Each structure stands twice: as structure tokens, then as C-alpha cells.
Amino acid sequence: MIIIKSNLILLIPLNSIISALHGSRLRAADLRGGVSLVLAGLVAEGTTEISGIGHIGRGYENLDTKLQFLGADIKRSIPMASQL
């Protein structure tokens, strides 16, 4: 269920509804599309693996950490290289 109130969007999973999305192996081709894949993967049943995430890392710094802080079950398989 999606509830929109002024500047707030609430995404509430309904246990009685089976997700129409299923985890898969995907490739992010650009920034916005990549983030869309991440968000879809978070609500999909099963595991979603996204490659080509360099676009996402450049546009959204530490997205995985921020989503984990919000309770997302997300992890980066290969750590980002430290920036000099």
C-alpha cells in the first residue's frame, strides 16, 4: 500500500497480498533506472542481484548504508573503493 501525505510517502507491505515481483539478476544501465531496480528489489520476494551499480554509487552516496538504517535487508557484495 502506498500512502502519500504532503512531502511524505509511506510504503506499507500488506501480508495478505502476494508480491507480483520476484528477485532476479539485473543490470543497472543508468542512475535513475538503477535506483528503481534497487527499490523494486527491496519489495520483491526472494533475492535480487544488481550489477553495474557504479551509476548508483556516483549519484547516491552510501545508498546501501542509508537503506540499511531504514531497515532494508541490502548488502554490497564488493565494497566500494576508498576515495582518495
C-alpha distances in whole Angstrom, upper triangle without the diagonal:
4,7,10,13,16,17,14,10,8,6,5,6,7,10,11,10,12,11,13,14,17,19,23,25,25,27,26,28,27,25,22,22,22,20,17,19,18,14,14,16,14,11,14,16,19,21,21,24,25,28,30,28,31,29,26,28,30,27,25,28,27,23,23,24,22,19,21,21,18,18,17,19,21,25,27,30,33,33,33,37,38,39,42
4,7,10,13,13,10,7,6,5,6,9,10,14,15,13,15,14,15,16,19,21,23,26,25,26,25,27,25,23,20,20,21,18,16,18,17,13,14,16,15,12,15,18,21,22,22,24,24,28,29,26,29,27,24,26,28,25,23,26,25,21,22,23,21,18,20,20,17,17,17,20,21,25,27,30,32,32,32,36,37,37,41
4,7,10,11,8,6,5,7,8,11,13,16,17,16,19,17,19,20,23,24,27,29,28,29,27,29,27,25,22,23,23,20,18,21,20,16,17,20,17,16,19,21,24,26,25,28,27,30,31,29,31,29,26,28,29,26,24,27,26,23,24,24,21,19,22,21,17,19,19,22,23,27,29,32,34,34,34,37,38,38,41
4,7,8,6,5,6,9,11,15,16,20,21,20,22,20,21,22,25,26,28,30,29,29,27,29,27,24,21,22,23,20,18,21,20,17,18,21,19,18,21,24,27,27,26,29,28,31,31,28,30,28,25,27,28,25,23,25,25,22,24,25,21,19,22,22,18,20,20,23,24,28,30,33,35,34,34,37,37,37,40
4,6,5,6,8,12,14,17,19,22,24,23,25,24,25,25,28,29,32,33,32,32,30,31,29,26,23,25,26,22,21,24,23,20,21,24,22,21,24,27,30,30,29,32,31,34,34,31,32,30,27,29,30,26,24,26,27,24,25,26,22,21,24,22,19,21,22,26,27,30,32,35,37,36,35,38,38,38,41
4,6,8,11,14,17,20,22,26,27,26,28,27,28,28,31,31,33,35,33,33,30,31,29,26,23,25,26,23,22,25,24,21,23,26,24,23,27,29,32,32,31,33,32,34,34,31,32,30,27,28,29,25,23,26,26,24,26,26,22,22,25,23,20,23,24,27,28,31,33,36,37,36,35,38,38,37,40
4,7,10,13,16,20,22,26,28,26,28,26,27,26,29,29,31,32,30,30,27,29,26,23,20,22,23,20,19,23,21,19,21,24,22,21,25,28,30,30,29,30,29,31,31,28,29,26,23,25,25,22,20,22,23,20,23,23,19,19,22,20,17,20,21,25,25,28,29,33,34,33,32,34,34,33,36
4,7,10,13,16,19,22,24,23,25,23,24,24,26,27,29,30,29,29,26,28,26,22,20,22,22,18,18,21,20,16,19,21,19,18,22,25,27,27,26,28,27,30,30,27,28,26,23,24,25,22,19,21,22,19,21,21,17,16,19,18,15,17,18,22,22,25,27,31,32,31,30,33,33,33,36
4,7,10,13,16,19,21,20,21,19,20,20,23,23,26,27,26,26,24,26,24,21,18,19,20,16,15,18,17,13,15,18,16,15,19,21,24,24,23,25,24,27,28,25,27,24,21,23,24,21,19,21,21,18,19,20,17,15,18,17,14,16,16,20,20,24,26,29,31,30,29,33,33,33,36
4,6,10,12,16,18,17,19,17,19,19,21,22,25,27,26,27,25,27,25,23,20,21,21,17,16,18,17,13,15,17,14,13,17,19,22,23,22,25,24,27,28,25,28,26,23,24,26,23,20,22,22,18,19,20,17,14,17,16,12,14,14,18,19,23,25,28,30,30,30,33,34,34,37
4,7,10,13,15,14,15,13,15,15,17,18,21,23,23,24,23,25,24,22,19,19,19,16,14,16,14,11,12,14,11,9,13,15,18,19,19,22,22,25,26,24,26,25,21,23,25,23,20,22,21,18,18,19,16,14,16,16,12,13,12,15,17,20,23,26,28,28,28,32,33,33,37
4,6,9,12,11,13,12,15,15,17,19,22,25,24,26,25,28,27,25,22,22,22,19,17,18,17,13,14,15,12,10,13,15,18,19,20,23,23,27,28,26,29,28,24,26,29,26,23,25,24,20,20,21,18,15,17,17,13,13,13,16,18,22,24,27,30,30,31,34,35,36,40
4,6,9,8,9,9,12,12,15,16,20,22,23,25,25,27,27,25,23,22,22,19,17,17,16,13,12,13,11,8,11,11,15,17,17,21,22,26,28,26,29,28,25,27,29,27,25,26,25,21,20,21,20,16,17,18,15,13,13,14,17,21,24,26,29,30,31,34,36,37,40
4,5,5,8,9,12,14,16,18,21,25,25,28,28,30,30,29,26,25,25,23,20,20,20,16,15,16,14,11,13,13,16,19,20,24,25,29,31,29,32,31,28,30,33,31,28,30,28,25,24,25,23,20,21,22,18,17,16,18,20,24,27,29,32,33,34,38,39,40,44
4,5,7,9,13,14,15,18,21,25,26,29,29,32,32,31,28,27,27,25,22,22,21,18,17,17,15,12,13,12,15,18,20,24,25,29,32,30,34,33,30,32,35,33,30,32,30,26,25,26,25,21,21,23,19,17,17,17,20,24,27,29,32,33,35,39,40,42,45
4,7,10,12,15,16,19,23,26,27,30,31,33,34,33,30,29,29,27,24,24,23,21,19,19,18,14,15,14,17,20,22,26,28,31,34,33,36,35,32,35,37,35,33,35,33,29,28,29,28,25,25,26,23,21,20,21,24,27,30,32,35,36,38,42,43,45,48
4,6,9,11,14,17,20,23,24,27,28,30,31,30,27,25,26,24,21,21,21,18,16,17,16,12,12,12,15,18,20,23,25,29,31,30,33,33,30,32,35,33,31,33,31,28,26,28,27,23,24,26,22,21,19,20,22,26,29,30,33,35,36,40,42,43,47
4,6,9,10,13,17,20,21,25,25,28,29,29,26,24,24,23,20,19,19,17,14,15,14,11,10,9,12,15,17,21,22,26,29,28,32,31,28,31,34,32,30,32,30,27,25,27,27,23,23,25,23,20,19,19,21,24,27,28,31,33,34,38,40,41,45
4,5,7,10,14,17,18,21,22,24,25,25,22,20,20,19,16,15,15,13,11,11,11,8,6,6,10,13,14,17,19,23,25,24,28,27,25,27,30,28,26,29,27,24,22,25,24,20,21,23,20,19,16,16,18,21,24,25,28,30,31,35,37,38,42
4,7,10,13,16,17,20,20,23,24,24,22,19,19,19,16,14,16,14,10,11,13,9,7,8,11,14,14,17,18,22,24,24,28,27,25,27,30,28,27,29,28,25,23,26,26,22,23,26,23,21,19,19,20,23,25,26,29,30,31,35,37,39,42
4,7,9,13,13,16,17,20,21,21,19,16,16,16,13,11,12,11,8,8,10,7,5,6,9,11,10,13,15,18,21,20,24,23,21,24,27,25,24,26,25,21,20,23,23,19,21,23,21,19,16,16,16,19,21,22,25,27,28,31,34,35,39
4,6,10,12,15,17,20,21,22,20,17,17,17,14,12,13,12,9,8,10,9,5,5,6,8,8,11,13,17,20,20,23,23,21,24,27,26,24,26,25,22,20,23,23,20,20,23,22,20,16,15,15,18,19,20,23,25,27,30,33,34,38
4,7,9,13,15,18,20,20,19,16,15,15,14,10,11,12,9,6,9,9,6,6,5,5,4,8,10,13,17,17,20,21,19,21,24,24,22,24,22,19,17,20,21,18,18,22,20,18,15,13,13,14,16,16,19,22,23,27,29,31,35
4,6,10,13,16,18,19,18,15,14,15,14,10,11,13,11,8,11,12,9,10,8,7,5,6,8,11,14,15,19,19,18,20,23,23,22,24,22,20,18,21,22,19,20,24,23,21,17,15,14,15,16,15,18,21,22,26,29,30,34
4,7,10,13,16,17,18,14,12,15,14,10,11,14,12,10,13,15,12,13,11,8,6,5,6,8,11,12,16,17,16,18,21,21,21,22,21,19,17,21,22,20,20,24,24,22,18,16,14,15,14,13,16,19,20,23,26,28,31
4,7,10,12,14,14,11,9,12,11,8,10,13,11,10,13,15,13,15,13,11,7,6,5,6,9,10,14,14,14,16,18,19,19,20,20,17,17,20,21,19,20,24,23,22,19,17,15,15,14,14,16,19,19,22,25,26,30
4,6,9,11,12,9,8,11,11,9,10,14,13,12,15,17,16,18,17,14,10,8,5,5,6,8,11,11,11,14,16,16,17,19,19,17,16,20,21,19,21,24,24,24,20,19,16,16,14,14,15,18,17,20,23,24,27
4,6,7,9,6,4,8,9,7,9,12,12,12,15,17,16,19,18,16,12,10,7,6,5,6,8,8,8,11,13,13,14,16,16,14,15,19,19,18,20,23,22,23,19,19,16,16,14,15,16,17,16,19,22,22,25
4,7,9,7,7,10,11,10,12,15,15,15,18,20,20,22,22,19,16,14,10,9,7,8,9,8,10,13,13,13,15,17,19,17,18,21,22,21,23,26,25,26,23,23,20,19,17,18,18,20,18,20,23,23,26
4,6,5,6,9,10,10,12,14,15,16,18,20,20,24,23,21,17,16,12,11,8,8,9,6,7,11,10,10,12,15,17,15,17,20,20,19,22,24,24,25,22,23,19,20,18,19,19,20,18,20,22,21,24
4,6,5,6,9,10,11,13,14,15,17,19,20,23,23,21,17,16,13,12,10,8,8,5,5,8,8,6,9,12,14,12,14,17,17,16,19,21,21,22,20,21,18,18,17,19,18,19,16,19,20,20,23
4,5,5,6,9,10,11,12,14,16,17,18,22,23,21,17,17,14,14,13,11,12,9,8,11,11,9,10,14,15,13,15,18,17,16,20,21,20,22,19,20,18,19,18,21,21,21,19,22,24,23,26
4,6,5,6,9,10,10,12,14,16,16,20,20,18,15,14,11,12,11,10,12,9,9,13,13,12,13,16,17,14,16,19,18,17,20,22,21,22,19,20,18,19,18,20,20,21,20,23,25,24,28
4,5,5,6,9,10,10,13,15,15,18,18,16,12,11,8,9,8,7,9,7,6,10,11,10,11,13,14,11,13,16,16,15,17,20,19,20,16,17,14,15,14,16,17,17,16,19,22,22,25
4,5,5,6,9,10,11,13,14,18,18,16,13,13,10,12,11,9,11,9,6,10,11,9,9,12,12,9,11,14,13,12,15,17,16,17,14,15,13,14,14,17,18,18,17,20,22,22,25
4,5,5,6,8,10,11,12,16,17,15,12,13,11,13,13,12,14,12,10,14,15,13,12,16,16,12,13,17,16,13,17,19,17,18,15,16,14,16,16,19,20,21,20,23,25,25,29
4,5,5,6,9,10,10,13,14,12,9,10,8,10,11,10,13,12,10,14,16,14,14,16,16,13,13,17,16,14,16,19,18,18,14,14,13,14,14,16,18,19,19,22,25,25,29
4,6,5,6,9,10,13,13,11,8,9,8,11,12,10,13,12,9,12,15,13,12,14,13,10,9,13,13,10,12,15,14,14,11,11,9,11,12,14,16,17,17,20,22,23,27
4,5,5,7,9,12,14,13,10,12,11,14,15,13,16,15,12,15,17,15,13,16,15,11,11,14,13,10,12,15,13,13,10,11,10,13,15,17,19,20,20,23,25,26,29
4,5,5,6,10,11,11,9,11,11,14,16,15,18,17,14,17,20,18,16,19,18,14,14,17,16,13,15,18,16,15,12,13,12,15,16,18,21,22,22,26,28,29,32
4,5,5,8,9,7,5,8,9,12,15,13,17,17,14,17,20,18,17,19,17,14,12,16,16,12,14,17,15,14,10,10,9,12,13,15,18,19,20,24,26,27,31
4,6,8,9,9,8,11,11,15,17,15,19,18,15,17,20,19,16,18,16,13,11,14,13,10,11,14,12,10,7,7,8,11,13,16,19,19,20,24,26,27,31
4,7,9,10,10,13,14,18,20,18,22,21,18,21,23,22,19,21,20,16,15,17,16,13,14,16,14,12,10,10,11,15,17,19,22,23,24,28,30,31,35
4,6,8,8,11,13,17,19,18,22,22,19,22,25,23,21,23,22,18,16,19,19,15,16,19,17,15,12,12,12,15,17,19,22,23,25,28,31,32,36
4,7,9,12,15,18,21,21,24,25,22,24,27,26,24,26,24,21,18,21,21,17,18,21,19,16,13,12,13,16,18,19,23,25,26,30,32,34,38
4,7,10,13,17,20,19,23,24,22,23,27,26,24,25,23,20,18,20,21,18,17,21,19,17,14,11,12,14,16,17,20,22,24,28,30,33,36
4,7,10,13,17,16,20,21,19,20,24,23,22,23,20,18,15,18,19,16,16,19,18,16,13,10,10,11,13,13,16,19,21,24,27,29,33
4,6,10,13,13,17,17,16,17,21,20,19,20,18,16,14,17,18,15,15,19,18,17,13,11,9,11,12,12,15,17,19,22,25,27,31
4,7,10,10,14,15,14,15,19,19,18,19,17,15,13,17,18,16,16,20,20,18,14,12,10,10,10,9,12,15,16,20,23,24,28
4,7,7,11,12,11,12,15,16,15,17,16,14,12,16,17,15,16,20,20,19,15,14,11,11,10,10,12,14,15,18,21,22,26
4,5,9,10,10,12,14,15,16,17,16,15,14,17,19,18,19,22,22,22,18,17,14,13,10,10,10,13,13,16,19,20,24
4,6,7,8,10,12,13,14,15,15,14,14,18,19,18,20,23,23,24,20,19,16,15,12,12,12,13,13,15,18,19,22
4,5,5,6,9,10,10,12,12,11,11,14,16,15,17,20,20,21,17,17,13,12,10,11,11,11,10,13,16,16,20
4,5,5,6,9,10,11,12,12,13,15,17,17,19,21,22,23,20,20,16,15,12,13,11,12,9,11,14,14,17
4,6,5,6,9,10,12,12,13,16,17,17,19,21,22,23,20,21,17,17,14,16,15,15,12,14,16,16,19
4,5,5,6,8,9,8,10,13,13,13,16,18,18,19,17,17,14,14,12,15,14,14,12,14,16,16,19
4,6,5,6,7,7,9,11,12,13,15,17,18,19,17,18,14,13,11,13,12,11,8,11,12,12,15
4,6,6,9,10,13,14,15,16,18,20,21,22,20,21,18,17,15,17,15,14,11,12,13,12,15
4,6,10,9,12,14,13,15,18,19,19,21,19,21,18,18,16,19,18,17,14,16,16,15,18
4,6,6,9,11,10,11,14,15,15,18,16,18,15,15,14,17,17,15,13,15,15,15,18
4,6,9,9,9,11,13,14,15,17,16,18,15,14,13,16,15,13,10,13,12,12,15
4,5,5,6,9,10,11,13,15,13,14,12,11,10,14,13,11,9,12,12,12,16
4,5,5,6,9,10,11,12,11,12,10,10,10,14,14,13,12,15,15,16,19
4,5,5,6,9,10,11,8,9,6,7,7,11,12,11,11,15,15,17,20
4,5,5,6,9,10,9,10,8,8,9,13,14,12,12,15,15,16,20
4,5,5,7,9,9,11,10,11,12,16,17,15,15,18,18,18,22
4,5,5,6,5,8,7,10,12,15,17,16,16,19,20,21,25
4,5,5,5,6,6,8,11,14,16,15,16,19,20,21,25
4,5,7,10,10,12,14,18,19,17,18,21,21,22,25
4,6,9,11,13,16,19,21,20,20,24,24,25,28
4,7,9,12,15,18,20,20,21,24,25,26,30
4,6,9,12,15,18,18,19,22,23,25,29
4,7,11,13,16,16,18,22,23,25,29
4,7,10,13,13,15,18,20,22,26
4,6,9,9,12,15,17,19,23
4,6,6,8,12,14,17,20
4,6,9,12,15,18,21
4,6,9,12,15,18
4,6,9,12,15
4,6,9,12
4,6,9
4,6
4
